[in-house]
Amino acid sequence: MLQAHRHADHALRDPRGQALVFVAREECWITVTDSAGKQLLRRSLLAGETVALSGALPLSVVVGRAA
């Protein structure tokens, strides 16, 4: 359903130069929250869509199938 990769991304760098990259294999939804409780991402992804982000670790990631 979803692949996640740690990846250096020049557009979305955190101070350590790393971002978390999600690649959806099929339609799904995803929520990512940082260590301070700030919601960094909450949305649906289409098959083949890629999203990259970074935030204060640890990150909480919840992924589900689209209905």
N, C-alpha and C positions, 0 to 999 in steps of 0.2 A: 504494500500500500504506500509506504513512504520510506525513502532512504535519507539518512542524515549523514553528513560528512563534515569534519572539521577542516576548514579551508582558509588560507590567507586570501582575503578579498580586498583589493585596494579601495573599493567604494565603501565598504562597511567595516573598516578596521577598528578594533578596540585597542587599548594601549599596548597589549601584548601582540597585536598584529594577527589575531585569529578571529574567525567568524564561524558560526554554525550554519551550515547550508542544508536545506531540505529540498528533496526532489520527489515530487508526487508521482507514483506509478499509476495511480488511479484517483478519481475524485475523492477528496477527504476534507476534513476540517482539522485545524490545529490551533492550540493555545500555548503560548510560551510566556512564562512569568519569571522575572529576575529575583535575586535574593532579597530585594527590598519590597517585593510584592507588586512591583510595577508590571502591568501587562504589556509585553513587547509586541505580541502578535496574537490576533484572534480573528481568524477568517477561514473561508473555504479555499481549497486549492483545486485546480483542474488537473487532469492527467497530463503529465509532462511539464508542469509548472515548477519553477525553481524559486526559492525564497532564501535569502541570507540575512542573518542578523547577529548581533553580539550584545552582551549585557553582563551585568555583575553576576558572577558565579556564586552559588550553583543556580542553574536554570531549572525550572520545572516545565516539562513538556508533556502535553496531553494531545493525543491524536485519535481521531475516530473516522469511521466510514461515513461518507455523505449519505443522507437518507434519500 
